[in-house]
C-alpha cells in the first residue's frame, strides 16, 4: 500500500490541532468552574427554614427512610370507627377507584357518579366492607373510575396499589 507523504503530514497536523482545541475547551471549563465558589449557580437560593419545616414529614412517620401510609393518614381511631358505622343509602352506581392524593385528609371518594358534594358510603364489592365518605364530583364520564382517600382505603383494608371495585351509595 502506497501512502503519499503529504497526506500523512496533513493527518498528523489535523490531530495536533484537534488535541489543542480539546485541551483549550477543557482548560476554559476548569477556569469557569473554579470561579464559582458557591457550588452552583449564583441565583439559586436555599429554601427558608420555615418553608422546609412545613413540607417535611416527621421522622416518626417514616420507616427506614420511606414514608408510610400511617405518616400521611392523620385520622384518629374514633374517626375510623365512625366511618365504619355506615349503612343504608341509595345505590348510584359502581366504580373502580385508585388512591387519591395522600395529603388530602378525610374520608372521601371523587367520582363522576355525583354532580354535587354530598354524604355517601362505599362498599368494597369483594368483602362487603363499607366506609362512610363524602362523595365529591370529579366531572367527566361516570364510568371513568374515581379516586378514594387514603383514610378510606385503610378502613376498607385493601392494599394501596390495588384498584378496588366499589358500590357507591348516597346517604341523602
TORPA-4810 file (N, C-alpha, C, O; in nm, 3 decimals):
<nodes>
NODE_1_0.084_-0.117_0.000_0.000_0.000_0.000_0.089_0.123_0.000_0.183_0.135_0.079_X
NODE_2_0.058_0.213_-0.090_0.140_0.332_-0.104_0.064_0.452_-0.044_-0.051_0.476_-0.079_X
NODE_3_0.129_0.528_0.047_0.070_0.646_0.109_0.152_0.766_0.067_0.275_0.763_0.073_X
NODE_4_0.084_0.870_0.025_0.154_0.990_-0.015_0.205_1.064_0.108_0.132_1.075_0.207_X
NODE_5_0.327_1.113_0.105_0.384_1.182_0.220_0.303_1.304_0.263_0.294_1.328_0.384_X
NODE_6_0.244_1.380_0.175_0.166_1.499_0.211_0.042_1.465_0.291_0.001_1.541_0.380_X
NODE_7_-0.020_1.351_0.259_-0.142_1.311_0.330_-0.110_1.273_0.473_-0.187_1.306_0.564_X
NODE_8_-0.001_1.207_0.495_0.035_1.167_0.630_0.061_1.291_0.714_0.014_1.301_0.827_X
NODE_9_0.136_1.384_0.658_0.163_1.505_0.734_0.034_1.582_0.763_0.017_1.635_0.873_X
NODE_10_-0.056_1.589_0.668_-0.184_1.659_0.689_-0.265_1.594_0.800_-0.330_1.663_0.878_X
NODE_11_-0.262_1.462_0.806_-0.334_1.389_0.909_-0.274_1.418_1.046_-0.347_1.442_1.142_X
NODE_12_-0.141_1.416_1.055_-0.074_1.443_1.181_-0.100_1.586_1.223_-0.122_1.611_1.342_X
NODE_13_-0.099_1.680_1.131_-0.124_1.819_1.161_-0.266_1.838_1.212_-0.288_1.914_1.307_X
NODE_14_-0.363_1.771_1.151_-0.502_1.780_1.192_-0.519_1.723_1.334_-0.594_1.780_1.413_X
NODE_15_-0.454_1.613_1.367_-0.461_1.553_1.500_-0.409_1.650_1.606_-0.471_1.664_1.712_X
NODE_16_-0.296_1.716_1.578_-0.241_1.809_1.675_-0.338_1.925_1.699_-0.353_1.969_1.813_X
NODE_17_-0.402_1.974_1.595_-0.497_2.084_1.607_-0.617_2.042_1.690_-0.662_2.118_1.775_X
NODE_18_-0.671_1.922_1.665_-0.787_1.875_1.741_-0.753_1.857_1.888_-0.833_1.893_1.974_X
NODE_19_-0.635_1.802_1.919_-0.596_1.786_2.058_-0.578_1.921_2.125_-0.612_1.937_2.242_X
NODE_20_-0.524_2.019_2.055_-0.505_2.153_2.111_-0.640_2.218_2.140_-0.656_2.282_2.244_X
NODE_21_-0.737_2.203_2.050_-0.869_2.260_2.069_-0.939_2.194_2.187_-1.004_2.262_2.267_X
NODE_22_-0.928_2.063_2.200_-0.988_1.991_2.313_-0.926_2.037_2.445_-0.997_2.060_2.542_X
NODE_23_-0.796_2.051_2.447_-0.728_2.099_2.568_-0.771_2.238_2.606_-0.789_2.268_2.724_X
NODE_24_-0.789_2.325_2.506_-0.832_2.461_2.531_-0.973_2.464_2.591_-0.999_2.541_2.683_X
NODE_25_-1.063_2.383_2.540_-1.201_2.376_2.592_-1.201_2.325_2.736_-1.271_2.380_2.821_X
NODE_26_-1.123_2.221_2.763_-1.116_2.169_2.900_-1.059_2.272_2.997_-1.108_2.285_3.108_X
NODE_27_-0.957_2.342_2.956_-0.897_2.444_3.042_-0.998_2.556_3.070_-1.005_2.603_3.184_X
NODE_28_-1.074_2.598_2.971_-1.174_2.703_2.991_-1.284_2.655_3.087_-1.330_2.732_3.171_X
NODE_29_-1.324_2.530_3.073_-1.426_2.476_3.163_-1.376_2.473_3.307_-1.452_2.506_3.398_X
NODE_30_-1.252_2.433_3.329_-1.196_2.430_3.464_-1.186_2.569_3.524_-1.216_2.588_3.642_X
NODE_31_-1.146_2.666_3.445_-1.135_2.804_3.494_-1.273_2.857_3.533_-1.287_2.919_3.638_X
NODE_32_-1.374_2.834_3.450_-1.508_2.882_3.480_-1.566_2.812_3.603_-1.635_2.876_3.682_X
NODE_33_-1.538_2.686_3.620_-1.585_2.612_3.737_-1.519_2.666_3.863_-1.586_2.679_3.966_X
NODE_34_-1.393_2.697_3.857_-1.321_2.748_3.974_-1.370_2.886_4.015_-1.356_2.923_4.131_X
NODE_35_-1.428_2.963_3.923_-1.476_3.098_3.955_-1.598_3.095_4.046_-1.620_3.190_4.121_X
NODE_36_-1.676_2.991_4.041_-1.798_2.983_4.121_-1.766_2.915_4.253_-1.755_2.793_4.259_X
NODE_37_-1.752_2.993_4.358_-1.717_2.937_4.488_-1.840_2.890_4.565_-1.825_2.826_4.669_X
NODE_38_-1.962_2.922_4.516_-2.084_2.885_4.586_-2.128_2.743_4.561_-2.222_2.696_4.626_X
NODE_39_-2.065_2.672_4.471_-2.102_2.534_4.445_-2.215_2.520_4.345_-2.259_2.408_4.321_X
NODE_40_-2.263_2.626_4.287_-2.371_2.618_4.191_-2.401_2.755_4.136_-2.328_2.850_4.164_X
NODE_41_-2.507_2.768_4.058_-2.542_2.897_4.003_-2.567_2.999_4.114_-2.624_2.965_4.218_X
NODE_42_-2.525_3.122_4.091_-2.534_3.223_4.197_-2.676_3.271_4.222_-2.702_3.334_4.325_X
NODE_43_-2.772_3.243_4.131_-2.908_3.289_4.152_-2.995_3.188_4.226_-3.113_3.215_4.249_X
NODE_44_-2.943_3.074_4.263_-3.018_2.973_4.336_-3.002_2.998_4.485_-2.891_3.007_4.536_X
NODE_45_-3.114_3.010_4.554_-3.113_3.035_4.698_-3.175_2.917_4.771_-3.272_2.860_4.720_X
NODE_46_-3.124_2.878_4.886_-3.186_2.770_4.961_-3.322_2.813_5.015_-3.347_2.931_5.037_X
NODE_47_-3.410_2.714_5.034_-3.544_2.742_5.086_-3.533_2.794_5.229_-3.447_2.749_5.305_X
NODE_48_-3.619_2.888_5.267_-3.616_2.935_5.404_-3.653_2.821_5.500_-3.730_2.733_5.462_X
NODE_49_-3.599_2.822_5.621_-3.624_2.713_5.716_-3.771_2.691_5.745_-3.812_2.576_5.764_X
NODE_50_-3.854_2.795_5.750_-3.996_2.778_5.780_-4.066_2.699_5.671_-4.150_2.614_5.701_X
NODE_51_-4.033_2.726_5.544_-4.095_2.653_5.434_-4.052_2.508_5.434_-4.133_2.420_5.405_X
NODE_52_-3.927_2.482_5.466_-3.879_2.345_5.469_-3.947_2.267_5.580_-3.980_2.149_5.563_X
NODE_53_-3.969_2.330_5.694_-4.034_2.262_5.806_-4.180_2.232_5.775_-4.234_2.131_5.821_X
NODE_54_-4.246_2.319_5.697_-4.386_2.299_5.666_-4.408_2.180_5.574_-4.511_2.114_5.583_X
NODE_55_-4.312_2.151_5.487_-4.330_2.041_5.392_-4.266_1.912_5.440_-4.287_1.807_5.379_X
NODE_56_-4.191_1.915_5.547_-4.123_1.796_5.595_-4.220_1.706_5.671_-4.309_1.754_5.741_X
NODE_57_-4.202_1.577_5.658_-4.279_1.479_5.733_-4.193_1.435_5.851_-4.077_1.399_5.831_X
NODE_58_-4.246_1.437_5.972_-4.165_1.399_6.088_-4.105_1.260_6.071_-4.162_1.173_6.006_X
NODE_59_-3.989_1.240_6.131_-3.916_1.114_6.119_-3.997_0.997_6.174_-3.981_0.884_6.127_X
NODE_60_-4.083_1.022_6.273_-4.164_0.913_6.329_-4.264_0.858_6.228_-4.318_0.750_6.247_X
NODE_61_-4.288_0.934_6.121_-4.384_0.891_6.021_-4.318_0.820_5.904_-4.382_0.797_5.801_X
NODE_62_-4.193_0.784_5.919_-4.126_0.713_5.812_-4.068_0.583_5.866_-4.042_0.571_5.986_X
NODE_63_-4.049_0.489_5.778_-3.993_0.360_5.815_-3.873_0.335_5.726_-3.887_0.317_5.605_X
NODE_64_-3.755_0.336_5.784_-3.634_0.313_5.706_-3.613_0.418_5.599_-3.560_0.387_5.492_X
NODE_65_-3.652_0.542_5.626_-3.635_0.648_5.529_-3.747_0.655_5.426_-3.747_0.744_5.341_X
NODE_66_-3.844_0.563_5.432_-3.957_0.564_5.339_-4.081_0.612_5.411_-4.102_0.580_5.528_X
NODE_67_-4.164_0.688_5.343_-4.289_0.733_5.402_-4.387_0.618_5.408_-4.387_0.531_5.321_X
NODE_68_-4.470_0.617_5.511_-4.568_0.511_5.528_-4.709_0.568_5.518_-4.728_0.689_5.525_X
NODE_69_-4.808_0.481_5.503_-4.947_0.525_5.499_-4.984_0.591_5.632_-5.059_0.689_5.633_X
NODE_70_-4.933_0.539_5.742_-4.961_0.597_5.873_-4.908_0.739_5.883_-4.964_0.821_5.955_X
NODE_71_-4.800_0.768_5.811_-4.742_0.901_5.813_-4.830_1.005_5.746_-4.828_1.122_5.785_X
NODE_72_-4.907_0.964_5.646_-4.994_1.058_5.576_-5.135_1.061_5.634_-5.199_1.167_5.635_X
NODE_73_-5.184_0.948_5.682_-5.321_0.939_5.732_-5.326_0.989_5.876_-5.273_0.923_5.966_X
NODE_74_-5.387_1.103_5.896_-5.394_1.161_6.030_-5.528_1.136_6.098_-5.555_1.193_6.203_X
NODE_75_-5.613_1.052_6.039_-5.742_1.025_6.101_-5.722_0.947_6.230_-5.634_0.861_6.240_X
NODE_76_-5.806_0.979_6.329_-5.795_0.913_6.459_-5.868_0.779_6.457_-5.943_0.750_6.364_X
NODE_77_-5.845_0.700_6.559_-5.914_0.571_6.572_-6.065_0.593_6.581_-6.143_0.517_6.523_X
NODE_78_-6.107_0.697_6.653_-6.250_0.728_6.666_-6.311_0.765_6.530_-6.422_0.724_6.499_X
NODE_79_-6.237_0.844_6.451_-6.286_0.881_6.318_-6.297_0.760_6.227_-6.393_0.747_6.151_X
NODE_80_-6.200_0.669_6.236_-6.206_0.548_6.153_-6.324_0.461_6.196_-6.391_0.403_6.111_X
NODE_81_-6.349_0.451_6.326_-6.462_0.371_6.374_-6.594_0.432_6.329_-6.684_0.360_6.286_X
NODE_82_-6.608_0.563_6.338_-6.730_0.631_6.294_-6.752_0.610_6.144_-6.866_0.594_6.100_X
NODE_83_-6.646_0.610_6.066_-6.658_0.590_5.921_-6.701_0.446_5.889_-6.765_0.422_5.787_X
NODE_84_-6.664_0.352_5.977_-6.704_0.212_5.955_-6.853_0.191_5.977_-6.914_0.104_5.916_X
NODE_85_-6.911_0.272_6.065_-7.052_0.256_6.101_-7.141_0.320_5.996_-7.209_0.419_6.023_X
NODE_86_-7.141_0.265_5.876_-7.221_0.318_5.766_-7.316_0.212_5.716_-7.279_0.095_5.701_X
NODE_87_-7.439_0.253_5.692_-7.539_0.160_5.639_-7.642_0.239_5.560_-7.653_0.361_5.575_X
NODE_88_-7.718_0.169_5.477_-7.827_0.232_5.403_-7.779_0.312_5.284_-7.667_0.299_5.237_X
NODE_89_-7.872_0.396_5.238_-7.841_0.481_5.124_-7.901_0.429_4.995_-7.960_0.321_4.991_X
NODE_90_-7.886_0.508_4.891_-7.938_0.475_4.759_-7.820_0.448_4.666_-7.730_0.531_4.653_X
NODE_91_-7.821_0.331_4.603_-7.713_0.295_4.511_-7.715_0.387_4.390_-7.817_0.399_4.322_X
NODE_92_-7.602_0.453_4.364_-7.593_0.540_4.246_-7.508_0.478_4.136_-7.512_0.524_4.022_X
NODE_93_-7.431_0.374_4.169_-7.353_0.307_4.068_-7.233_0.234_4.124_-7.212_0.228_4.246_X
NODE_94_-7.157_0.178_4.034_-7.035_0.105_4.070_-6.918_0.172_4.001_-6.932_0.228_3.892_X
NODE_95_-6.802_0.166_4.065_-6.683_0.228_4.009_-6.558_0.154_4.053_-6.561_0.077_4.150_X
NODE_96_-6.452_0.177_3.984_-6.320_0.128_4.023_-6.244_0.251_4.070_-6.245_0.355_4.005_X
NODE_97_-6.177_0.239_4.184_-6.110_0.356_4.241_-5.960_0.333_4.255_-5.914_0.224_4.287_X
NODE_98_-5.887_0.439_4.230_-5.743_0.441_4.258_-5.722_0.526_4.383_-5.814_0.592_4.430_X
NODE_99_-5.602_0.523_4.434_-5.569_0.604_4.551_-5.563_0.751_4.511_-5.495_0.787_4.415_X
NODE_100_-5.636_0.834_4.584_-5.633_0.978_4.560_-5.508_1.039_4.623_-5.426_0.967_4.680_X
NODE_101_-5.492_1.170_4.613_-5.375_1.236_4.671_-5.365_1.209_4.821_-5.457_1.246_4.895_X
NODE_102_-5.258_1.147_4.868_-5.247_1.109_5.009_-5.248_1.225_5.106_-5.284_1.207_5.223_X
NODE_103_-5.210_1.344_5.063_-5.208_1.459_5.154_-5.346_1.520_5.176_-5.363_1.603_5.265_X
NODE_104_-5.447_1.481_5.096_-5.584_1.528_5.116_-5.648_1.439_5.223_-5.680_1.323_5.198_X
NODE_105_-5.664_1.496_5.341_-5.713_1.420_5.456_-5.863_1.396_5.448_-5.934_1.461_5.371_X
NODE_106_-5.909_1.303_5.528_-6.052_1.276_5.539_-6.093_1.150_5.466_-6.011_1.078_5.409_X
NODE_107_-6.224_1.127_5.471_-6.285_1.010_5.407_-6.368_1.061_5.290_-6.472_1.122_5.311_X
NODE_108_-6.323_1.037_5.168_-6.390_1.090_5.051_-6.368_1.000_4.931_-6.274_0.921_4.925_X
NODE_109_-6.459_1.014_4.834_-6.447_0.949_4.704_-6.475_1.055_4.600_-6.582_1.118_4.601_X
NODE_110_-6.381_1.077_4.510_-6.400_1.168_4.397_-6.447_1.081_4.280_-6.376_0.990_4.238_X
NODE_111_-6.568_1.111_4.229_-6.627_1.025_4.127_-6.714_1.104_4.030_-6.763_1.212_4.064_X
NODE_112_-6.731_1.051_3.912_-6.821_1.110_3.813_-6.965_1.068_3.833_-7.052_1.108_3.756_X
NODE_113_-6.992_0.987_3.936_-7.128_0.939_3.962_-7.216_1.044_4.030_-7.338_1.028_4.034_X
NODE_114_-7.157_1.150_4.085_-7.235_1.256_4.150_-7.202_1.390_4.086_-7.093_1.408_4.031_X
NODE_115_-7.295_1.484_4.094_-7.276_1.617_4.037_-7.250_1.723_4.144_-7.205_1.833_4.112_X
NODE_116_-7.276_1.691_4.270_-7.253_1.785_4.380_-7.198_1.707_4.499_-7.225_1.588_4.515_X
NODE_117_-7.121_1.777_4.583_-7.067_1.712_4.703_-7.181_1.674_4.796_-7.273_1.753_4.819_X
NODE_118_-7.175_1.552_4.849_-7.281_1.502_4.936_-7.230_1.384_5.019_-7.131_1.321_4.983_X
NODE_119_-7.298_1.355_5.129_-7.258_1.240_5.210_-7.293_1.110_5.138_-7.393_1.102_5.065_X
NODE_120_-7.210_1.010_5.160_-7.235_0.881_5.098_-7.156_0.772_5.167_-7.094_0.793_5.271_X
NODE_121_-7.160_0.658_5.107_-7.078_0.546_5.156_-7.038_0.462_5.038_-7.105_0.460_4.935_X
NODE_122_-6.927_0.390_5.054_-6.881_0.298_4.951_-6.869_0.160_5.014_-6.832_0.146_5.130_X
NODE_123_-6.899_0.060_4.934_-6.891_-0.079_4.978_-6.791_-0.150_4.889_-6.802_-0.146_4.766_X
NODE_124_-6.693_-0.214_4.950_-6.596_-0.293_4.875_-6.667_-0.418_4.826_-6.710_-0.501_4.907_X
NODE_125_-6.679_-0.432_4.696_-6.758_-0.541_4.638_-6.706_-0.679_4.680_-6.786_-0.771_4.698_X
NODE_126_-6.577_-0.694_4.697_-6.520_-0.825_4.729_-6.552_-0.872_4.870_-6.563_-0.993_4.893_X
NODE_127_-6.568_-0.781_4.965_-6.584_-0.822_5.105_-6.707_-0.763_5.172_-6.736_-0.800_5.286_X
NODE_128_-6.779_-0.676_5.108_-6.893_-0.601_5.160_-6.857_-0.511_5.279_-6.946_-0.468_5.352_X
NODE_129_-6.731_-0.483_5.298_-6.688_-0.386_5.399_-6.726_-0.248_5.346_-6.709_-0.220_5.228_X
NODE_130_-6.777_-0.161_5.435_-6.818_-0.029_5.388_-6.753_0.081_5.472_-6.708_0.058_5.584_X
NODE_131_-6.751_0.200_5.414_-6.697_0.317_5.481_-6.780_0.439_5.440_-6.815_0.455_5.323_X
NODE_132_-6.811_0.524_5.538_-6.883_0.648_5.513_-6.785_0.750_5.457_-6.677_0.770_5.513_X
NODE_133_-6.823_0.814_5.347_-6.735_0.910_5.280_-6.814_1.033_5.238_-6.937_1.034_5.240_X
NODE_134_-6.742_1.135_5.200_-6.801_1.249_5.130_-6.782_1.222_4.982_-6.669_1.203_4.936_X
NODE_135_-6.892_1.220_4.909_-6.885_1.200_4.764_-6.858_1.335_4.699_-6.933_1.430_4.718_X
NODE_136_-6.750_1.343_4.623_-6.710_1.467_4.558_-6.720_1.449_4.407_-6.676_1.347_4.354_X
NODE_137_-6.777_1.546_4.337_-6.785_1.533_4.190_-6.647_1.543_4.127_-6.564_1.625_4.166_X
NODE_138_-6.625_1.458_4.026_-6.498_1.459_3.956_-6.515_1.513_3.814_-6.418_1.555_3.752_X
NODE_139_-6.637_1.512_3.764_-6.659_1.554_3.627_-6.622_1.440_3.533_-6.564_1.340_3.574_X
NODE_140_-6.654_1.456_3.410_-6.621_1.353_3.311_-6.722_1.240_3.313_-6.830_1.250_3.371_X
NODE_141_-6.685_1.133_3.249_-6.770_1.016_3.233_-6.785_0.941_3.366_-6.685_0.914_3.432_X
NODE_142_-6.908_0.908_3.406_-6.928_0.833_3.531_-6.859_0.697_3.532_-6.828_0.643_3.638_X
NODE_143_-6.834_0.641_3.414_-6.769_0.510_3.406_-6.617_0.520_3.408_-6.547_0.419_3.397_X
NODE_144_-6.565_0.642_3.423_-6.420_0.662_3.415_-6.345_0.618_3.540_-6.222_0.618_3.541_X
NODE_145_-6.415_0.582_3.645_-6.347_0.546_3.769_-6.340_0.664_3.863_-6.392_0.771_3.832_X
NODE_146_-6.277_0.644_3.977_-6.270_0.751_4.076_-6.141_0.745_4.155_-6.053_0.663_4.129_X
NODE_147_-6.133_0.834_4.253_-6.019_0.839_4.344_-6.072_0.831_4.486_-6.164_0.904_4.523_X
NODE_148_-6.015_0.741_4.565_-6.057_0.719_4.703_-5.947_0.767_4.796_-5.828_0.748_4.769_X
NODE_149_-5.986_0.829_4.907_-5.888_0.883_5.001_-5.809_0.772_5.068_-5.853_0.657_5.077_X
NODE_150_-5.692_0.808_5.115_-5.605_0.715_5.187_-5.674_0.660_5.311_-5.667_0.540_5.337_X
NODE_151_-5.741_0.746_5.387_-5.809_0.702_5.509_-5.916_0.598_5.476_-5.930_0.499_5.548_X
NODE_152_-5.992_0.620_5.368_-6.096_0.524_5.328_-6.034_0.392_5.282_-6.086_0.285_5.313_X
NODE_153_-5.924_0.399_5.209_-5.853_0.277_5.167_-5.815_0.194_5.290_-5.834_0.073_5.292_X
NODE_154_-5.763_0.262_5.391_-5.717_0.191_5.511_-5.833_0.128_5.587_-5.819_0.017_5.638_X
NODE_155_-5.948_0.196_5.595_-6.065_0.138_5.663_-6.114_0.016_5.588_-6.152_-0.083_5.649_X
NODE_156_-6.113_0.022_5.455_-6.157_-0.092_5.376_-6.058_-0.209_5.383_-6.094_-0.323_5.353_X
NODE_157_-5.934_-0.180_5.422_-5.835_-0.286_5.438_-5.779_-0.340_5.307_-5.739_-0.456_5.300_X
NODE_158_-5.775_-0.256_5.204_-5.720_-0.301_5.077_-5.581_-0.242_5.056_-5.554_-0.131_5.102_X
NODE_159_-5.493_-0.315_4.988_-5.359_-0.260_4.959_-5.370_-0.133_4.875_-5.458_-0.121_4.790_X
NODE_160_-5.281_-0.039_4.899_-5.288_0.091_4.834_-5.261_0.085_4.684_-5.294_0.179_4.612_X
NODE_161_-5.201_-0.022_4.637_-5.168_-0.033_4.495_-5.275_-0.104_4.414_-5.259_-0.123_4.293_X
NODE_162_-5.385_-0.144_4.478_-5.491_-0.213_4.404_-5.592_-0.113_4.351_-5.591_0.004_4.388_X
NODE_163_-5.678_-0.160_4.264_-5.789_-0.082_4.210_-5.919_-0.151_4.252_-5.974_-0.230_4.176_X
NODE_164_-5.968_-0.120_4.373_-6.086_-0.192_4.423_-6.213_-0.152_4.348_-6.231_-0.038_4.306_X
NODE_165_-6.302_-0.251_4.335_-6.434_-0.227_4.277_-6.526_-0.189_4.392_-6.537_-0.261_4.491_X
NODE_166_-6.594_-0.075_4.376_-6.677_-0.021_4.483_-6.820_-0.001_4.437_-6.846_0.035_4.322_X
NODE_167_-6.915_-0.024_4.529_-7.053_0.019_4.508_-7.067_0.152_4.580_-7.023_0.166_4.694_X
NODE_168_-7.128_0.249_4.514_-7.137_0.385_4.567_-7.283_0.417_4.601_-7.373_0.400_4.519_X
NODE_169_-7.305_0.462_4.726_-7.438_0.495_4.776_-7.441_0.639_4.822_-7.343_0.689_4.878_X
NODE_170_-7.553_0.709_4.799_-7.574_0.840_4.859_-7.649_0.819_4.988_-7.727_0.724_4.999_X
NODE_171_-7.629_0.905_5.087_-7.695_0.893_5.217_-7.799_1.001_5.238_-7.840_1.023_5.352_X
NODE_172_-7.845_1.068_5.136_-7.947_1.173_5.150_-8.084_1.115_5.141_-8.183_1.188_5.150_X
</nodes>
